[in-house]
Amino acid sequence: MARSPLVLRDPARFHDPAGLTWERYVALQARERERYLAERAAIPPEALAYQTVSRRYLERAVDQFANNYYSELSATHYIATAAARAPFDELKKCCLFQLADEQRHLEMDREVFERAGIPERDWLPAWEAPGTTCRFFRHVLELDDPIEILVKANFVAEGAAGPATFAVLADGAEARGDVFSAVNHRARVRDETRHISFARALVKALIDEDPANLDVIQRWQDESLQLFREVARGGERRAWWEGFLGSYYKIARPLGLHPTRL
């Protein structure tokens, strides 16, 4: 493995903001599972069968379903890499808890495809089409440096697609009759917030220890956001893109990072 350009020489600088242990994580997920199943049980059968959405909605939603599913599938791989190569135990622990989260999200998103009646042969082509998250996540899957993976995937990507973005997706899906997707988005965001928090704690620890690390993190930010540009579809998704950048810069600017020139 190539040496990371960033090294946290004093791992004691990093603390998991959620303060999770295995016992606390299991208890947390048991509560989340109970809450999710209650919300899911309240969905009318016709909504679960996607009989409450228009054919036009399904045709247009396939790329969003693909973005959801394949980003989670990618995450199960790159977070496993980060966990296996984490340079200290506290970071490894955070990655392992995230890996369990991502597997649960993946299964939720697969069920959306199946209940919507989208043939599996159409899933990957939808994600590989222009205007999706494919290029970014395939880039992350090629990385083997755990610090770079976490900065790009958790801090930048999840930080940008954080609570505000998922709230927009949930509200939009619900307004169009897709209650199942709305429930999934709202459940997902509770886990994503933890992923963002520990990545932010890692970035802050790196900068506090050596302000020169900011230059590397800025470069990783720029590379990541450039790969996300095509998801905006040349202005077609301007409101989404502005919200995406706004969510990220809210956590990045206080740490000394500057907006990327796009």
C-alpha positions, -999 to +999 in steps of 0.1 A: +000+000+000+013+034-009+021+056+021-007+080+030+001+117+024-016+124+057-007+107+090-022+115+124+009+111+145-011+114+177-042+091+174-054+104+208-065+136+190-093+116+174-124+107+193-156+092+180-182+119+186-209+093+191-189+076+218-201+042+206-190+008+220-202-025+205-229-027+232-241+008+226-241+003+189-262-028+191-287-011+214-288+020+191-295-001+160-321-022+179-340+011+186-335+023+151-347-010+137-379-009+159-385+027+147-380+018+111-402-012+112-430+008+128-427+035+101-427+008+074-457-010+088-477+022+086-472+023+048-504+013+030-500-020+010-507-002-023-479+022-016-455-006-008-465-021-042-458+012-059-494+014-071-496+050-058-470+065-082-473+073-118-456+054-146-438+087-154-425+089-119-411+054-119-394+061-153-377+092-139-369+077-105-349+048-117-316+068-118-323+080-082-330+044-071-297+034-088-278+063-071-291+051-038-284+014-043-250+015-059-236+042-036-245+019-007-230-011-025-199+009-031-198+019+005-198-017+017-166-022-002-146+011+004-155+012+041-144-024+045-110-013+029-108+017+053-115-006+083-089-032+072-063-005+068-072+020+095-041+032+112-055+031+147-082+012+166-106+040+173-109+048+136-112+011+128-141+008+152-160+037+135-155+022+101-168-012+113-199+003+127-204+022+094-200-010+074-229-026+093-250+006+086-242+005+049-252-032+046-286-024+061-291+006+038-281-016+008-308-041+016-334-013+020-325+001-014-326-033-031-361-038-018-372-005-034-360-017-068-378-051-063-411-036-050-411-011-078-408-039-103-376-026-120-358-056-137-324-062-122-308-061-157-318-023-158-302-013-125-265-010-134-271+006-168-291+033-151-262+040-127-236+040-154-255+065-175-243+102-175-256+123-147-253+098-118-228+093-089-211+065-107-178+083-116-173+095-080-179+062-063-158+042-088-130+066-081-133+060-043-134+022-050-099+025-066-084+041-034-065+021-008-056+049+016-081+048+045-077+085+053-083+096+017-113+073+015-129+087+046-122+123+037-136+120+002-165+096+008-176+105+044-165+141+049-171+155+014-197+132-002-218+123+028-213+158+042-227+173+010-255+147+007-263+151+044-295+157+063-308+186+042-304+167+009-320+135+022-349+156+036-354+170+001-353+136-014-377+122+012-402+151+008-401+149-030-407+111-030-435+114-006-452+141-025-452+118-056-467+089-037-434+070-031-438+067+006-414+037+009-385+057-005-394+086+018-393+063+049-360+048+038-344+083+032-354+095+067-341+063+083-308+065+064-300+101+074-298+091+111-268+069+103-253+092+078-251+119+104-228+097+125-206+089+095-202+126+087-194+134+124-166+110+128-151+120+094-153+157+105-135+148+138-108+131+118-103+161+095-102+184+124-076+163+142-054+162+111-056+200+107-051+207+144-020+185+145-005+200+113-021+229+095-002+219+063-026+190+061-052+215+050-037+217+015-041+179+009-076+179+022-085+209+000-071+190-030-092+159-021-123+181-017-117+197-052-112+162-068-144+149-052-166+178-061-154+179-097-165+142-100-199+152-087-204+180-112-222+159-138-249+149-113-261+185-115-268+178-152-257+211-165-280+232-144-311+209-147-307+200-110-296+235-099-316+235-067-303+201-057-267+211-066-268+243-046-282+224-016-255+197-020-227+223-020-243+243+008-246+213+031-209+205+026-195+240+029-214+244+062-191+218+077-160+226+056-156+263+059-152+264+097-122+241+093-105+265+069-114+249+036-124+271+006-151+266-020-140+246-050-138+263-084-163+245-106 
